[in-house]
Amino acid sequence: MPTTPEQIDLWRSAPTENQSLEFKEAKIQFDNKALFKYWAPRCFKWVKRI
């Protein structure tokens, strides 16, 4: 299911970050391998909880 603009607005209006919502500032452009190495463990951990 794709993320809708309404969902993004809901995330942006959250009062604080939490266990399943974390914003990161993109100061430099990351390559795909670096992004995968960063996000894959977090996503797999989240999926296991479902």
PDB file of N, CA, C and O in Angstrom:
ATOM      1  N   MET A   1       0.840  -1.163   0.000  1.00  0.00           N
ATOM      2  CA  MET A   1       0.000   0.000   0.000  1.00  0.00           C
ATOM      3  C   MET A   1       0.899   1.245   0.000  1.00  0.00           C
ATOM      4  O   MET A   1       1.753   1.390   0.875  1.00  0.00           O
ATOM      5  N   PRO A   2       0.712   2.138  -0.972  1.00  0.00           N
ATOM      6  CA  PRO A   2       1.538   3.342  -1.012  1.00  0.00           C
ATOM      7  C   PRO A   2       1.163   4.325   0.095  1.00  0.00           C
ATOM      8  O   PRO A   2       0.036   4.328   0.591  1.00  0.00           O
ATOM      9  N   THR A   3       2.113   5.142   0.462  1.00  0.00           N
ATOM     10  CA  THR A   3       1.884   6.167   1.475  1.00  0.00           C
ATOM     11  C   THR A   3       1.165   7.344   0.824  1.00  0.00           C
ATOM     12  O   THR A   3       1.567   7.812  -0.241  1.00  0.00           O
ATOM     13  N   THR A   4       0.125   7.808   1.452  1.00  0.00           N
ATOM     14  CA  THR A   4      -0.651   8.921   0.913  1.00  0.00           C
ATOM     15  C   THR A   4      -0.145  10.243   1.478  1.00  0.00           C
ATOM     16  O   THR A   4       0.493  10.266   2.530  1.00  0.00           O
ATOM     17  N   PRO A   5      -0.428  11.341   0.786  1.00  0.00           N
ATOM     18  CA  PRO A   5      -0.067  12.654   1.334  1.00  0.00           C
ATOM     19  C   PRO A   5      -0.722  12.911   2.691  1.00  0.00           C
ATOM     20  O   PRO A   5      -0.141  13.579   3.546  1.00  0.00           O
ATOM     21  N   GLU A   6      -1.913  12.388   2.886  1.00  0.00           N
ATOM     22  CA  GLU A   6      -2.591  12.556   4.167  1.00  0.00           C
ATOM     23  C   GLU A   6      -1.836  11.851   5.292  1.00  0.00           C
ATOM     24  O   GLU A   6      -1.753  12.362   6.408  1.00  0.00           O
ATOM     25  N   GLN A   7      -1.287  10.674   4.990  1.00  0.00           N
ATOM     26  CA  GLN A   7      -0.510   9.938   5.994  1.00  0.00           C
ATOM     27  C   GLN A   7       0.752  10.709   6.363  1.00  0.00           C
ATOM     28  O   GLN A   7       1.124  10.772   7.535  1.00  0.00           O
ATOM     29  N   ILE A   8       1.400  11.285   5.380  1.00  0.00           N
ATOM     30  CA  ILE A   8       2.602  12.080   5.650  1.00  0.00           C
ATOM     31  C   ILE A   8       2.252  13.284   6.516  1.00  0.00           C
ATOM     32  O   ILE A   8       2.986  13.612   7.448  1.00  0.00           O
ATOM     33  N   ASP A   9       1.138  13.944   6.215  1.00  0.00           N
ATOM     34  CA  ASP A   9       0.703  15.074   7.041  1.00  0.00           C
ATOM     35  C   ASP A   9       0.439  14.631   8.473  1.00  0.00           C
ATOM     36  O   ASP A   9       0.758  15.355   9.417  1.00  0.00           O
ATOM     37  N   LEU A  10      -0.138  13.454   8.640  1.00  0.00           N
ATOM     38  CA  LEU A  10      -0.401  12.927   9.981  1.00  0.00           C
ATOM     39  C   LEU A  10       0.909  12.688  10.731  1.00  0.00           C
ATOM     40  O   LEU A  10       1.021  13.036  11.906  1.00  0.00           O
ATOM     41  N   TRP A  11       1.894  12.101  10.063  1.00  0.00           N
ATOM     42  CA  TRP A  11       3.200  11.880  10.685  1.00  0.00           C
ATOM     43  C   TRP A  11       3.860  13.206  11.062  1.00  0.00           C
ATOM     44  O   TRP A  11       4.427  13.342  12.146  1.00  0.00           O
ATOM     45  N   ARG A  12       3.777  14.178  10.155  1.00  0.00           N
ATOM     46  CA  ARG A  12       4.424  15.470  10.414  1.00  0.00           C
ATOM     47  C   ARG A  12       3.766  16.219  11.559  1.00  0.00           C
ATOM     48  O   ARG A  12       4.413  17.029  12.223  1.00  0.00           O
ATOM     49  N   SER A  13       2.495  15.960  11.798  1.00  0.00           N
ATOM     50  CA  SER A  13       1.792  16.663  12.873  1.00  0.00           C
ATOM     51  C   SER A  13       1.939  15.957  14.225  1.00  0.00           C
ATOM     52  O   SER A  13       1.447  16.457  15.236  1.00  0.00           O
ATOM     53  N   ALA A  14       2.604  14.811  14.252  1.00  0.00           N
ATOM     54  CA  ALA A  14       2.803  14.099  15.519  1.00  0.00           C
ATOM     55  C   ALA A  14       3.604  14.983  16.473  1.00  0.00           C
ATOM     56  O   ALA A  14       4.566  15.629  16.056  1.00  0.00           O
ATOM     57  N   PRO A  15       3.213  15.017  17.757  1.00  0.00           N
ATOM     58  CA  PRO A  15       3.899  15.899  18.698  1.00  0.00           C
ATOM     59  C   PRO A  15       5.360  15.513  18.954  1.00  0.00           C
ATOM     60  O   PRO A  15       6.187  16.385  19.218  1.00  0.00           O
ATOM     61  N   THR A  16       5.683  14.230  18.880  1.00  0.00           N
ATOM     62  CA  THR A  16       7.057  13.773  19.100  1.00  0.00           C
ATOM     63  C   THR A  16       7.319  12.535  18.260  1.00  0.00           C
ATOM     64  O   THR A  16       6.398  11.873  17.783  1.00  0.00           O
ATOM     65  N   GLU A  17       8.579  12.248  18.095  1.00  0.00           N
ATOM     66  CA  GLU A  17       8.947  10.978  17.473  1.00  0.00           C
ATOM     67  C   GLU A  17       8.704   9.883  18.494  1.00  0.00           C
ATOM     68  O   GLU A  17       8.675  10.147  19.696  1.00  0.00           O
ATOM     69  N   ASN A  18       8.528   8.653  18.023  1.00  0.00           N
ATOM     70  CA  ASN A  18       8.316   7.542  18.939  1.00  0.00           C
ATOM     71  C   ASN A  18       8.994   6.301  18.382  1.00  0.00           C
ATOM     72  O   ASN A  18       9.800   6.387  17.456  1.00  0.00           O
ATOM     73  N   GLN A  19       8.674   5.176  18.936  1.00  0.00           N
ATOM     74  CA  GLN A  19       9.345   3.927  18.563  1.00  0.00           C
ATOM     75  C   GLN A  19       9.173   3.597  17.083  1.00  0.00           C
ATOM     76  O   GLN A  19      10.061   2.989  16.485  1.00  0.00           O
ATOM     77  N   SER A  20       8.062   3.981  16.490  1.00  0.00           N
ATOM     78  CA  SER A  20       7.837   3.645  15.086  1.00  0.00           C
ATOM     79  C   SER A  20       7.822   4.866  14.168  1.00  0.00           C
ATOM     80  O   SER A  20       7.485   4.746  12.990  1.00  0.00           O
ATOM     81  N   LEU A  21       8.183   6.040  14.694  1.00  0.00           N
ATOM     82  CA  LEU A  21       8.240   7.247  13.871  1.00  0.00           C
ATOM     83  C   LEU A  21       9.513   8.008  14.206  1.00  0.00           C
ATOM     84  O   LEU A  21       9.697   8.475  15.330  1.00  0.00           O
ATOM     85  N   GLU A  22      10.392   8.125  13.210  1.00  0.00           N
ATOM     86  CA  GLU A  22      11.649   8.825  13.425  1.00  0.00           C
ATOM     87  C   GLU A  22      12.005   9.577  12.142  1.00  0.00           C
ATOM     88  O   GLU A  22      12.105   8.980  11.070  1.00  0.00           O
ATOM     89  N   PHE A  23      12.194  10.880  12.261  1.00  0.00           N
ATOM     90  CA  PHE A  23      12.576  11.689  11.119  1.00  0.00           C
ATOM     91  C   PHE A  23      14.086  11.879  11.116  1.00  0.00           C
ATOM     92  O   PHE A  23      14.706  12.076  12.160  1.00  0.00           O
ATOM     93  N   LYS A  24      14.651  11.817   9.944  1.00  0.00           N
ATOM     94  CA  LYS A  24      16.079  12.037   9.774  1.00  0.00           C
ATOM     95  C   LYS A  24      16.281  13.157   8.766  1.00  0.00           C
ATOM     96  O   LYS A  24      15.549  13.261   7.781  1.00  0.00           O
ATOM     97  N   GLU A  25      17.288  14.000   9.022  1.00  0.00           N
ATOM     98  CA  GLU A  25      17.634  15.064   8.102  1.00  0.00           C
ATOM     99  C   GLU A  25      18.621  14.517   7.083  1.00  0.00           C
ATOM    100  O   GLU A  25      19.619  13.893   7.444  1.00  0.00           O
ATOM    101  N   ALA A  26      18.337  14.754   5.807  1.00  0.00           N
ATOM    102  CA  ALA A  26      19.230  14.296   4.743  1.00  0.00           C
ATOM    103  C   ALA A  26      20.222  15.402   4.422  1.00  0.00           C
ATOM    104  O   ALA A  26      19.943  16.271   3.596  1.00  0.00           O
ATOM    105  N   LYS A  27      21.375  15.370   5.070  1.00  0.00           N
ATOM    106  CA  LYS A  27      22.396  16.387   4.839  1.00  0.00           C
ATOM    107  C   LYS A  27      23.249  16.054   3.625  1.00  0.00           C
ATOM    108  O   LYS A  27      23.791  16.946   2.972  1.00  0.00           O
ATOM    109  N   ILE A  28      23.364  14.779   3.332  1.00  0.00           N
ATOM    110  CA  ILE A  28      24.114  14.333   2.159  1.00  0.00           C
ATOM    111  C   ILE A  28      23.279  13.290   1.442  1.00  0.00           C
ATOM    112  O   ILE A  28      22.333  12.742   2.010  1.00  0.00           O
ATOM    113  N   GLN A  29      23.625  13.019   0.209  1.00  0.00           N
ATOM    114  CA  GLN A  29      22.891  11.993  -0.533  1.00  0.00           C
ATOM    115  C   GLN A  29      23.497  10.632  -0.223  1.00  0.00           C
ATOM    116  O   GLN A  29      24.709  10.448  -0.338  1.00  0.00           O
ATOM    117  N   PHE A  30      22.663   9.683   0.169  1.00  0.00           N
ATOM    118  CA  PHE A  30      23.112   8.346   0.493  1.00  0.00           C
ATOM    119  C   PHE A  30      22.974   7.439  -0.716  1.00  0.00           C
ATOM    120  O   PHE A  30      22.073   7.614  -1.536  1.00  0.00           O
ATOM    121  N   ASP A  31      23.857   6.486  -0.821  1.00  0.00           N
ATOM    122  CA  ASP A  31      23.676   5.492  -1.867  1.00  0.00           C
ATOM    123  C   ASP A  31      22.716   4.418  -1.367  1.00  0.00           C
ATOM    124  O   ASP A  31      22.461   4.316  -0.167  1.00  0.00           O
ATOM    125  N   ASN A  32      22.197   3.636  -2.269  1.00  0.00           N
ATOM    126  CA  ASN A  32      21.191   2.630  -1.921  1.00  0.00           C
ATOM    127  C   ASN A  32      21.707   1.605  -0.927  1.00  0.00           C
ATOM    128  O   ASN A  32      20.960   1.172  -0.051  1.00  0.00           O
ATOM    129  N   LYS A  33      22.970   1.207  -1.042  1.00  0.00           N
ATOM    130  CA  LYS A  33      23.519   0.217  -0.119  1.00  0.00           C
ATOM    131  C   LYS A  33      23.565   0.761   1.304  1.00  0.00           C
ATOM    132  O   LYS A  33      23.254   0.042   2.253  1.00  0.00           O
ATOM    133  N   ALA A  34      23.947   2.016   1.457  1.00  0.00           N
ATOM    134  CA  ALA A  34      24.003   2.623   2.792  1.00  0.00           C
ATOM    135  C   ALA A  34      22.594   2.731   3.384  1.00  0.00           C
ATOM    136  O   ALA A  34      22.396   2.468   4.570  1.00  0.00           O
ATOM    137  N   LEU A  35      21.631   3.112   2.571  1.00  0.00           N
ATOM    138  CA  LEU A  35      20.258   3.195   3.068  1.00  0.00           C
ATOM    139  C   LEU A  35      19.740   1.827   3.485  1.00  0.00           C
ATOM    140  O   LEU A  35      19.087   1.696   4.520  1.00  0.00           O
ATOM    141  N   PHE A  36      20.029   0.810   2.683  1.00  0.00           N
ATOM    142  CA  PHE A  36      19.581  -0.531   3.021  1.00  0.00           C
ATOM    143  C   PHE A  36      20.211  -0.997   4.337  1.00  0.00           C
ATOM    144  O   PHE A  36      19.529  -1.567   5.188  1.00  0.00           O
ATOM    145  N   LYS A  37      21.520  -0.752   4.498  1.00  0.00           N
ATOM    146  CA  LYS A  37      22.205  -1.184   5.718  1.00  0.00           C
ATOM    147  C   LYS A  37      21.622  -0.480   6.946  1.00  0.00           C
ATOM    148  O   LYS A  37      21.592  -1.054   8.035  1.00  0.00           O
ATOM    149  N   TYR A  38      21.165   0.750   6.773  1.00  0.00           N
ATOM    150  CA  TYR A  38      20.590   1.489   7.904  1.00  0.00           C
ATOM    151  C   TYR A  38      19.161   1.034   8.203  1.00  0.00           C
ATOM    152  O   TYR A  38      18.822   0.776   9.358  1.00  0.00           O
ATOM    153  N   TRP A  39      18.326   0.935   7.170  1.00  0.00           N
ATOM    154  CA  TRP A  39      16.896   0.684   7.390  1.00  0.00           C
ATOM    155  C   TRP A  39      16.504  -0.779   7.491  1.00  0.00           C
ATOM    156  O   TRP A  39      15.545  -1.104   8.190  1.00  0.00           O
ATOM    157  N   ALA A  40      17.209  -1.664   6.821  1.00  0.00           N
ATOM    158  CA  ALA A  40      16.800  -3.071   6.811  1.00  0.00           C
ATOM    159  C   ALA A  40      16.648  -3.658   8.207  1.00  0.00           C
ATOM    160  O   ALA A  40      15.617  -4.271   8.483  1.00  0.00           O
ATOM    161  N   PRO A  41      17.617  -3.503   9.102  1.00  0.00           N
ATOM    162  CA  PRO A  41      17.441  -4.090  10.445  1.00  0.00           C
ATOM    163  C   PRO A  41      16.241  -3.499  11.187  1.00  0.00           C
ATOM    164  O   PRO A  41      15.541  -4.209  11.909  1.00  0.00           O
ATOM    165  N   ARG A  42      16.008  -2.204  11.008  1.00  0.00           N
ATOM    166  CA  ARG A  42      14.876  -1.563  11.681  1.00  0.00           C
ATOM    167  C   ARG A  42      13.544  -2.075  11.130  1.00  0.00           C
ATOM    168  O   ARG A  42      12.607  -2.334  11.885  1.00  0.00           O
ATOM    169  N   CYS A  43      13.475  -2.217   9.811  1.00  0.00           N
ATOM    170  CA  CYS A  43      12.235  -2.696   9.190  1.00  0.00           C
ATOM    171  C   CYS A  43      11.971  -4.158   9.578  1.00  0.00           C
ATOM    172  O   CYS A  43      10.840  -4.518   9.904  1.00  0.00           O
ATOM    173  N   PHE A  44      12.997  -4.987   9.542  1.00  0.00           N
ATOM    174  CA  PHE A  44      12.800  -6.388   9.893  1.00  0.00           C
ATOM    175  C   PHE A  44      12.362  -6.537  11.335  1.00  0.00           C
ATOM    176  O   PHE A  44      11.522  -7.380  11.651  1.00  0.00           O
ATOM    177  N   LYS A  45      12.929  -5.718  12.212  1.00  0.00           N
ATOM    178  CA  LYS A  45      12.534  -5.749  13.618  1.00  0.00           C
ATOM    179  C   LYS A  45      11.056  -5.360  13.765  1.00  0.00           C
ATOM    180  O   LYS A  45      10.324  -5.970  14.544  1.00  0.00           O
ATOM    181  N   TRP A  46      10.631  -4.350  13.018  1.00  0.00           N
ATOM    182  CA  TRP A  46       9.241  -3.895  13.090  1.00  0.00           C
ATOM    183  C   TRP A  46       8.300  -4.962  12.533  1.00  0.00           C
ATOM    184  O   TRP A  46       7.246  -5.224  13.113  1.00  0.00           O
ATOM    185  N   VAL A  47       8.676  -5.575  11.415  1.00  0.00           N
ATOM    186  CA  VAL A  47       7.822  -6.589  10.791  1.00  0.00           C
ATOM    187  C   VAL A  47       7.641  -7.784  11.720  1.00  0.00           C
ATOM    188  O   VAL A  47       6.560  -8.371  11.767  1.00  0.00           O
ATOM    189  N   LYS A  48       8.678  -8.147  12.452  1.00  0.00           N
ATOM    190  CA  LYS A  48       8.577  -9.294  13.359  1.00  0.00           C
ATOM    191  C   LYS A  48       7.523  -9.055  14.448  1.00  0.00           C
ATOM    192  O   LYS A  48       6.935 -10.007  14.963  1.00  0.00           O
ATOM    193  N   ARG A  49       7.286  -7.785  14.798  1.00  0.00           N
ATOM    194  CA  ARG A  49       6.307  -7.473  15.847  1.00  0.00           C
ATOM    195  C   ARG A  49       4.869  -7.599  15.358  1.00  0.00           C
ATOM    196  O   ARG A  49       3.941  -7.723  16.158  1.00  0.00           O
ATOM    197  N   ILE A  50       4.693  -7.565  14.052  1.00  0.00           N
ATOM    198  CA  ILE A  50       3.323  -7.614  13.488  1.00  0.00           C
ATOM    199  C   ILE A  50       2.760  -9.010  13.534  1.00  0.00           C
ATOM    200  O   ILE A  50       1.628  -9.234  13.105  1.00  0.00           O
TER     201      ILE A  50
END
